[in-house]
Amino acid sequence: MNIQSNEGIRRILWVEAGRRIPEYAKRNFKLTKKLFPEVRQTLITDQLRKSQAADFCHISSFDQSSLTRHFLELEREWKFKQVDFWQGTTLRFFYLYDYLISRREKFVLHLESDCILLDLDSFKGQIPLQDYGLSYPLQAKGIGCASIMYIRSHSDLRDFLEYVISRWEDNDCDDMVLLGEFAESGGAKSLPTWIEQGGKEDVFYDAGSVGVFYLGKDARNNKVPFSSRGSFDSRAGSISNYFLDPDLLWRVEKKRNPITVKAEYKGSVGKLANIHVHSKRIPRSPRALHRMLRREMKSKKSWIWSLGTFDHRVFLERAYSFSCRRFLMRKTETERSFR
């Protein structure tokens, strides 16, 4: 890896806007504070309830840039359901940009609320950003993932936002497509998502494949509320095919708070920097995280393992919705999040 700077990560940024802050996000803020107490966390949000683990920054506390105003004025036809969700996944980058300008922050790490950071040292003097100030992994060819994104400064993010605006009226694009296109065009550095064969122990990053395969899918997307495991991404560029190889061995180690997850594959070793927990089952403590990773990443892939874990919160959500429709005769606003 080329070394850009000896600057470590100064701050972790989370963005939660357009919805109530989920309970799993709050657990992740607290878990991250226990794992990396030396790093400041900031929650950028439009909600009013503050978090004890992360610094609170309401979007009204900083000015909207001309780029953000331009984006909000754009209109497009959506082929997706949950328009507010898909709009918000892209709008967050503009909030990040405005925050960085207002606070003059540099060398920050953006994490999605269901992404657990495992290895902060991978971003201390080892950023593969000789010529880039924006970096994130690709889930598949042409599909980017901002579950973990390194941003050197606001100016490094600006080019991506301008690209978003230029493509936004194309109804076939979402934030992941835009991230993928931008990285493949040379605008950002794509972080490695697997072990470099024949090399020394190196770091790789989860763009969603590792977490969804071993820790399960979001139970909301299943007919029965289980976070089923073993999801396989067959798209070109995905690393899912490695997970079925018997030569792959995962090692989960814990020394005090840091938890190290390593993959050993055909003579090469890599350290996992983060894990994207699609199931939203964020543990409350490093000890619980260690137990979960050891149990679920090293289990034999039986049908019981594939079934996954029963998500009682999703069950309660569906029971609440059903009760509102059936007994209270409500036809609208029957959805409620319990997690």
C-alpha positions, 0 to 999 in steps of 0.5 A: 500500500502507498502511504499518504499520511501519518495522520490517523482518523480524527473523527468517526461520522454517522448520519441519521436523517429522515427517520427516527434514530434506530436502536441498533444505531445507538448500540453501535455508537456505544459499542464503538466508544468501548472499542475505540475510546480514543476516537471522537464520534459525531452523529449528524442528524435532523432528530432532536434526541441526543446520544450519550456516546456520540457528539450531537450535530443537528443539520440546522447548526450548519449552512447548506452549501450550494451543492446541497441546495441544488441536489434538493431542488432536483426532481426524478421519477423513482422506480423504487419503493421507499423513495425517502429511504433511497433519496436519503442514502444519497443525501447523506453525502451532502450533509457530510460535505456541509458538516466538513465545511462548517467544522473544518474537519479533515481525516474522517471516517464515515460509517453506516449505522449497521457497520462495526469498525474492527480495526482502527489501525488500518487507517493510521498511516496505512491509507492507500491514498497516494493520489486520492482523498476519498476511498471506499470498497466495491461490493461488486463490479460497478457497485460501491458501498459507503458502509465505510468511507474515508474522507480526507477533506470536504474538497475530496468529497466535492467532486463526487457530489458534482458527479451525483448531481450530473447523473441524478435525473437518470432513474436507473441510478442509486447511491451504490451505482454512483459510488461504483461508477465514480470509483471506476472512473478514477475519482475515488480509491476502491479499498480492497475487499479480499486478501492479496494472494502471496502478500504479507498480512494485509487489511481488507474491507467488508462492502457488505458481502462478509456480514450478510453471509455470516451474520445474516440478512435483514429479517424485514426482507424475509417472509418469516422474521429470521436473519437468514445466513449464507446469502450469495452475491453472484455478480462479477467482482463479488467475493462471495465464492470464497466463502464456500471454499473449504480452504478458507479459515476464519480466526476471531481473537480478542485482546482486551477491547480490540477484536481481531478477525483474520481470514486465512486462505491458501497461504495468505492472511488478511485482517478484516477492518470492518463488518457490515451487519445487515441483520442489524443485530449489533451487540452491546459490548465487545465481549458480546461481539466477540462471542457472536463473531466466533459463533457465527463465522466459524459454525458449520454451514448446516440448514440450522445455521442458514436459517439464522437468528429469530428477530423478535423486534421484527416480529413485534413490528409485524404484530403491531402492524397487523393489530392496527389493521385488524383490530383498530381498523387503521389503514395508514401509519401502521408501521413502527420500528422497534429496533 
